[in-house]
Amino acid sequence: DGAAAPMEMGPKAGTPPCSPPSHPPAVEDDFQFVLCEGCRQESPSLKLLTCLHTLCLNCLSENKPVGQCPVCRTPIPQASGIPDMDNLLFTNLQARLSIYKKISNSTGPSCSRCRGEVAAVWCAECEEFLCTKCFEDHQWFFKKQSHEARRVEDLRAESAHQFLEDTRKSCNLFCSNPIHANQGHISSIYCRTCEKALCCLCALLDSQHAPFCDIRSETQRRQEELGTISQELRQKRSTFEASYASLQGEAARLEQAQRETRELIRRRVEQLVQLLRREEEELLGLVEARQELGRRELSRELQRVEGVLRRMEAGERLVEKMKLYATEQEVMDMQPFIRDSLEELQRLQPAAGGERAQPGDLAECRARLQAL
């Protein structure tokens, strides 16, 4: 083995530095969804709320009032206001995008080992940039393993979407047994009884694990389950949008009725003598009180429906990005949480127009005005 020749892959000695990409990488605009929805910044500590909005720890720590999502005002179950669920998908995408930005940089990345030479190769397994010399050493060291190494020049010619797709395919799912996971046992089996990913050794030695299925089939089933729920929510969303539009219309009509009534009151009261000024002020106060009451009631309902719509948008967006970019590990870790949140949204119903009391009724005010 000591005399074996290195693998004939990767750049040759004397490979010229990588040329700049032929097209500007569309990273900033296309992947804004991986940022915190509060501060719009990258963060290594993104949390996924039950409303399916994603916020960093800083925004959650500064959030007032504590216990509510600052985007849609949905309650946060945890007393501390900090959710337990990490958004593994967005955090991992940020890390992979940072690698792509280094590749797309006009100066090119430096070798991760010697730090002095321009990198010519990126090893997907080690997640390291290597110059020509360090790559040869790398191939000698890992000559019995199949590490995927690609030229930086080839990677720079790819789009960010293609780079993320390639790195997702190279991700492996490890056994749920911590000991086996530390030993690098790759999982290809899913136990439907304990709902865990297993390596072949666990599946063979533990008779309690059954029935089995292929892990890829399970991740595909979970993706399809999320897609089905998302599709059903997309159909249901129209009812919430109609309810939201109806509430906005009611608010506009309430404002219009308030303006018209104020004008009528002023026109009539101006015809009266000074003795009726007190009645004018009482009528104006009554209109204001009723209008304010109606506004508060409609505002609360508008906020509730708006929050539900934002949760639905967040759910659709997250399911779409899961389908496009999630690794099998991310699907296994995040799908039950996302599914529960989506099913909770399915149970919500918008209040029908006939079920709500008409706020801001001005009938009493008009009756008193007629009596004058």
C-alpha positions as CSV (number, residue, x, y, z in Angstrom):
1,D,0.0,0.0,0.0
2,G,2.8,2.4,0.8
3,A,4.0,2.2,-2.8
4,A,0.6,2.6,-4.4
5,A,0.1,5.5,-6.8
6,P,-2.3,8.3,-6.0
7,M,-5.7,8.4,-7.7
8,E,-5.8,9.9,-11.2
9,M,-8.4,12.5,-10.4
10,G,-8.2,16.2,-9.7
11,P,-5.8,18.8,-11.1
12,K,-2.4,18.2,-12.4
13,A,0.7,20.0,-11.3
14,G,1.0,23.4,-12.8
15,T,-2.7,23.9,-13.2
16,P,-3.3,27.7,-13.7
17,P,-5.3,29.6,-11.1
18,C,-9.0,29.5,-11.6
19,S,-10.5,32.0,-13.9
20,P,-13.4,34.2,-12.7
21,P,-16.9,32.9,-13.3
22,S,-18.5,33.7,-16.6
23,H,-21.8,34.8,-14.9
24,P,-22.4,36.7,-11.6
25,P,-23.6,34.3,-8.9
26,A,-27.2,35.1,-8.1
27,V,-26.9,34.2,-4.4
28,E,-28.0,37.2,-2.5
29,D,-31.5,37.5,-4.1
30,D,-32.3,33.8,-4.6
31,F,-31.5,32.7,-1.1
32,Q,-32.9,35.5,1.1
33,F,-35.2,32.8,2.6
34,V,-32.3,31.4,4.7
35,L,-31.9,34.7,6.6
36,C,-33.6,35.4,10.0
37,E,-37.1,36.8,9.3
38,G,-36.6,39.4,12.0
39,C,-33.2,41.1,11.4
40,R,-32.7,39.7,7.8
41,Q,-29.2,38.6,8.8
42,E,-27.3,35.3,8.6
43,S,-27.1,33.4,11.9
44,P,-25.7,30.0,13.0
45,S,-28.5,29.8,15.6
46,L,-31.8,29.8,13.7
47,K,-34.9,28.6,15.5
48,L,-38.1,27.2,13.8
49,L,-41.3,28.3,15.6
50,T,-44.6,26.4,15.5
51,C,-46.0,29.1,13.2
52,L,-43.1,28.0,10.8
53,H,-41.4,31.4,10.9
54,T,-37.6,31.3,11.4
55,L,-35.8,33.7,13.8
56,C,-32.4,33.9,15.2
57,L,-31.6,33.8,19.0
58,N,-30.9,37.5,19.1
59,C,-34.3,38.5,17.7
60,L,-36.0,36.0,20.0
61,S,-34.1,37.3,23.0
62,E,-35.0,40.9,22.2
63,N,-38.6,40.0,21.3
64,K,-41.3,41.9,23.2
65,P,-43.7,40.7,24.3
66,V,-41.9,37.4,25.2
67,G,-43.9,34.4,24.1
68,Q,-45.2,35.7,20.8
69,C,-43.8,35.4,17.2
70,P,-42.9,39.0,16.2
71,V,-44.0,38.3,12.7
72,C,-47.5,36.8,13.1
73,R,-48.0,37.1,16.9
74,T,-48.6,33.3,17.3
75,P,-47.9,32.2,20.9
76,I,-44.5,30.4,21.5
77,P,-45.2,27.4,23.7
78,Q,-41.8,27.6,25.6
79,A,-41.9,29.9,28.7
80,S,-38.5,31.3,27.8
81,G,-39.8,32.4,24.4
82,I,-37.0,30.4,22.8
83,P,-38.2,27.4,20.7
84,D,-36.5,24.0,21.0
85,M,-36.5,23.3,17.2
86,D,-33.5,24.3,15.2
87,N,-34.0,25.1,11.5
88,L,-31.4,22.7,10.4
89,L,-32.3,23.2,6.7
90,F,-31.6,27.0,6.7
91,T,-28.5,26.7,8.9
92,N,-26.9,24.0,6.7
93,L,-27.8,26.0,3.6
94,Q,-26.1,29.1,5.0
95,A,-22.9,27.0,5.6
96,R,-23.0,25.5,2.0
97,L,-23.7,28.9,0.5
98,S,-20.7,30.4,2.3
99,I,-18.6,27.7,0.6
100,Y,-20.1,28.7,-2.8
101,K,-19.4,32.4,-2.1
102,K,-15.7,31.6,-1.5
103,I,-15.6,29.6,-4.7
104,S,-17.2,32.5,-6.7
105,N,-14.9,35.1,-5.2
106,S,-12.8,36.7,-7.9
107,T,-9.6,36.0,-6.0
108,G,-10.6,32.4,-5.4
109,P,-10.3,30.5,-2.1
110,S,-7.0,29.6,-0.4
111,C,-5.8,26.1,0.4
112,S,-7.4,25.1,3.8
113,R,-4.2,23.2,4.8
114,C,-1.1,25.1,3.7
115,R,-2.9,28.5,3.6
116,G,-0.4,29.9,1.1
117,E,-1.6,28.6,-2.3
118,V,-4.7,29.2,-4.3
119,A,-7.1,26.3,-4.0
120,A,-7.6,24.2,-7.1
121,V,-9.8,21.4,-5.7
122,W,-12.7,21.2,-3.2
123,C,-13.2,17.9,-1.4
124,A,-16.9,17.4,-0.6
125,E,-16.2,14.7,2.0
126,C,-13.6,16.7,4.0
127,E,-15.2,20.1,3.1
128,E,-11.7,21.5,2.4
129,F,-10.1,23.5,-0.3
130,L,-6.8,22.1,-1.5
131,C,-4.0,23.3,-3.7
132,T,-2.3,20.9,-6.2
133,K,0.4,19.8,-3.8
134,C,-2.0,19.3,-0.8
135,F,-4.4,17.5,-3.0
136,E,-1.8,14.9,-4.0
137,D,-1.1,14.3,-0.2
138,H,-4.8,14.1,0.3
139,Q,-5.2,11.4,-2.4
140,W,-2.3,9.4,-0.8
141,F,-3.9,9.6,2.6
142,F,-7.4,8.6,1.5
143,K,-6.3,6.2,-1.2
144,K,-8.6,3.4,0.2
145,Q,-11.6,5.7,0.4
146,S,-13.7,7.3,-2.3
147,H,-13.6,11.0,-1.5
148,E,-15.4,13.1,-4.1
149,A,-13.0,15.9,-5.1
150,R,-13.9,18.5,-7.8
151,R,-12.0,21.3,-9.5
152,V,-12.7,24.7,-8.1
153,E,-12.8,25.9,-11.7
154,D,-15.6,23.5,-12.5
155,L,-17.6,24.5,-9.4
156,R,-17.3,28.2,-10.2
157,A,-19.0,27.5,-13.5
158,E,-22.1,26.1,-11.7
159,S,-25.0,28.1,-10.3
160,A,-25.6,28.3,-6.6
161,H,-28.7,26.1,-7.1
162,Q,-26.6,23.4,-8.8
163,F,-23.9,23.5,-6.2
164,L,-26.5,23.1,-3.4
165,E,-28.1,20.2,-5.3
166,D,-24.7,18.4,-5.7
167,T,-23.8,18.9,-2.0
168,R,-27.2,17.6,-0.9
169,K,-26.7,14.4,-2.9
170,S,-23.3,13.8,-1.2
171,C,-24.8,13.9,2.3
172,N,-25.1,10.6,4.2
173,L,-27.6,9.6,6.9
174,F,-25.9,8.0,9.9
175,C,-27.3,5.3,12.2
176,S,-29.5,6.5,15.0
177,N,-27.4,4.5,17.4
178,P,-24.9,7.1,18.8
179,I,-22.1,4.5,19.0
180,H,-22.6,3.4,15.5
181,A,-23.0,7.0,14.3
182,N,-19.6,7.9,15.8
183,Q,-18.1,4.9,14.1
184,G,-19.4,6.2,10.8
185,H,-22.1,3.5,10.1
186,I,-24.2,4.7,7.2
187,S,-27.9,4.1,7.6
188,S,-29.9,2.7,4.7
189,I,-32.8,1.1,6.6
190,Y,-35.7,2.7,8.4
191,C,-37.6,0.9,11.2
192,R,-41.3,1.8,11.2
193,T,-41.8,0.4,14.7
194,C,-39.3,2.7,16.5
195,E,-39.3,5.3,13.7
196,K,-35.5,5.5,13.5
197,A,-32.8,5.2,10.8
198,L,-30.7,2.0,11.3
199,C,-27.5,0.6,9.9
200,C,-27.5,-3.0,8.7
201,L,-25.8,-4.2,11.9
202,C,-28.6,-2.9,14.1
203,A,-31.3,-4.3,11.8
204,L,-29.7,-7.8,11.9
205,L,-28.9,-8.0,15.6
206,D,-32.0,-6.5,17.1
207,S,-35.1,-8.6,16.4
208,Q,-37.4,-6.0,17.8
209,H,-36.8,-3.7,14.7
210,A,-39.5,-4.5,12.2
211,P,-41.0,-3.9,9.7
212,F,-38.2,-2.3,7.6
213,C,-38.2,-0.1,4.6
214,D,-35.5,1.7,2.6
215,I,-34.5,5.0,4.2
216,R,-34.9,6.8,0.8
217,S,-38.4,5.5,0.5
218,E,-39.2,6.9,4.0
219,T,-37.7,10.3,3.3
220,Q,-39.6,10.4,0.0
221,R,-42.8,9.4,1.9
222,R,-42.3,12.2,4.4
223,Q,-41.6,14.8,1.7
224,E,-44.8,13.7,-0.1
225,E,-46.7,13.9,3.1
226,L,-45.6,17.5,3.6
227,G,-46.4,18.2,0.0
228,T,-49.9,16.8,0.4
229,I,-50.6,18.9,3.5
230,S,-49.2,22.0,1.9
231,Q,-51.4,21.5,-1.2
232,E,-54.5,21.1,1.0
233,L,-53.5,24.3,2.9
234,R,-53.0,26.1,-0.4
235,Q,-56.6,25.3,-1.3
236,K,-57.8,26.3,2.2
237,R,-55.9,29.5,2.0
238,S,-58.4,31.0,-0.4
239,T,-61.1,30.9,2.4
240,F,-58.8,32.9,4.7
241,E,-58.0,35.4,2.0
242,A,-61.7,35.9,1.4
243,S,-62.2,36.3,5.1
244,Y,-59.4,38.8,5.2
245,A,-60.8,40.8,2.3
246,S,-64.2,40.8,3.9
247,L,-62.8,42.1,7.1
248,Q,-61.0,44.9,5.3
249,G,-64.2,45.8,3.5
250,E,-66.0,45.9,6.8
251,A,-63.3,48.1,8.2
252,A,-63.6,50.5,5.2
253,R,-67.4,50.6,5.5
254,L,-67.1,51.3,9.2
255,E,-64.8,54.2,8.5
256,Q,-67.0,55.5,5.8
257,A,-70.1,55.3,8.0
258,Q,-68.3,57.1,10.8
259,R,-67.3,60.0,8.5
260,E,-70.7,60.3,7.0
261,T,-72.4,60.3,10.4
262,R,-70.0,62.9,11.8
263,E,-70.8,65.2,8.8
264,L,-74.5,64.7,9.3
265,I,-74.2,65.5,13.0
266,R,-72.2,68.7,12.4
267,R,-74.6,69.9,9.6
268,R,-77.7,69.4,11.8
269,V,-76.2,70.7,15.1
270,E,-75.0,73.8,13.4
271,Q,-78.6,74.7,12.8
272,L,-79.4,74.6,16.5
273,V,-78.8,77.3,19.1
274,Q,-76.1,77.3,21.7
275,L,-78.3,75.4,24.1
276,L,-78.0,72.3,21.9
277,R,-74.1,72.4,21.8
278,R,-74.0,70.0,24.7
279,E,-76.1,67.5,22.8
280,E,-73.7,67.8,19.8
281,E,-70.7,66.9,22.0
282,E,-72.5,63.9,23.4
283,L,-73.4,62.6,20.0
284,L,-69.9,63.0,18.7
285,G,-68.6,61.2,21.7
286,L,-71.0,58.4,21.2
287,V,-69.9,58.0,17.5
288,E,-66.3,58.0,18.5
289,A,-66.9,55.4,21.2
290,R,-68.8,53.1,18.9
291,Q,-66.3,53.5,16.1
292,E,-63.4,52.8,18.4
293,L,-65.1,49.7,19.7
294,G,-65.7,48.4,16.2
295,R,-62.2,49.2,15.1
296,R,-60.7,47.3,18.0
297,E,-62.9,44.3,17.3
298,L,-62.1,44.3,13.6
299,S,-58.4,44.9,14.3
300,R,-58.2,41.8,16.5
301,E,-59.9,39.7,13.9
302,L,-57.7,41.1,11.1
303,Q,-54.6,40.4,13.1
304,R,-55.7,36.8,13.8
305,V,-56.4,36.1,10.1
306,E,-53.3,37.9,9.0
307,G,-51.2,35.8,11.4
308,V,-52.8,32.6,10.0
309,L,-52.0,33.7,6.4
310,R,-48.4,34.4,7.3
311,R,-48.1,31.0,8.9
312,M,-49.5,29.4,5.8
313,E,-47.1,31.4,3.6
314,A,-44.2,30.3,5.9
315,G,-45.4,26.7,5.8
316,E,-45.7,26.7,2.0
317,R,-42.3,28.3,1.6
318,L,-40.6,25.9,4.1
319,V,-42.1,22.8,2.5
320,E,-41.0,24.0,-0.9
321,K,-37.4,24.6,0.3
322,M,-37.4,21.3,2.1
323,K,-38.3,19.6,-1.2
324,L,-35.6,21.5,-3.1
325,Y,-32.7,21.5,-0.7
326,A,-33.3,19.3,2.4
327,T,-31.0,16.4,3.1
328,E,-32.4,13.1,4.3
329,Q,-31.2,13.9,7.8
330,E,-32.9,17.2,7.8
331,V,-36.1,15.6,6.5
332,M,-36.0,12.9,9.3
333,D,-35.3,15.5,12.0
334,M,-37.7,18.3,10.9
335,Q,-40.6,16.6,9.2
336,P,-42.7,15.6,12.3
337,F,-42.4,19.1,13.7
338,I,-43.4,20.7,10.4
339,R,-46.2,18.2,9.9
340,D,-47.7,18.9,13.3
341,S,-47.6,22.7,12.6
342,L,-49.2,22.3,9.2
343,E,-51.9,20.0,10.6
344,E,-52.6,22.6,13.3
345,L,-53.1,25.1,10.5
346,Q,-55.5,22.7,8.8
347,R,-57.8,22.7,11.9
348,L,-58.2,26.5,11.9
349,Q,-61.3,28.0,10.3
350,P,-62.0,31.6,9.4
351,A,-65.0,33.2,11.2
352,A,-68.0,33.4,8.8
353,G,-69.4,36.8,8.1
354,G,-72.8,35.9,9.7
355,E,-71.2,34.7,12.9
356,R,-69.7,38.0,13.8
357,A,-71.6,40.8,15.5
358,Q,-71.7,44.0,13.5
359,P,-69.3,46.4,15.3
360,G,-69.7,50.1,15.5
361,D,-73.6,50.2,15.3
362,L,-74.7,53.8,15.0
363,A,-78.4,53.2,15.3
364,E,-78.7,54.8,18.8
365,C,-76.8,57.8,17.6
366,R,-79.1,58.3,14.6
367,A,-82.2,57.9,16.7
368,R,-81.2,60.6,19.1
369,L,-80.3,62.8,16.2
370,Q,-83.7,62.3,14.6
371,A,-85.3,63.2,18.0
372,L,-83.6,66.6,17.9
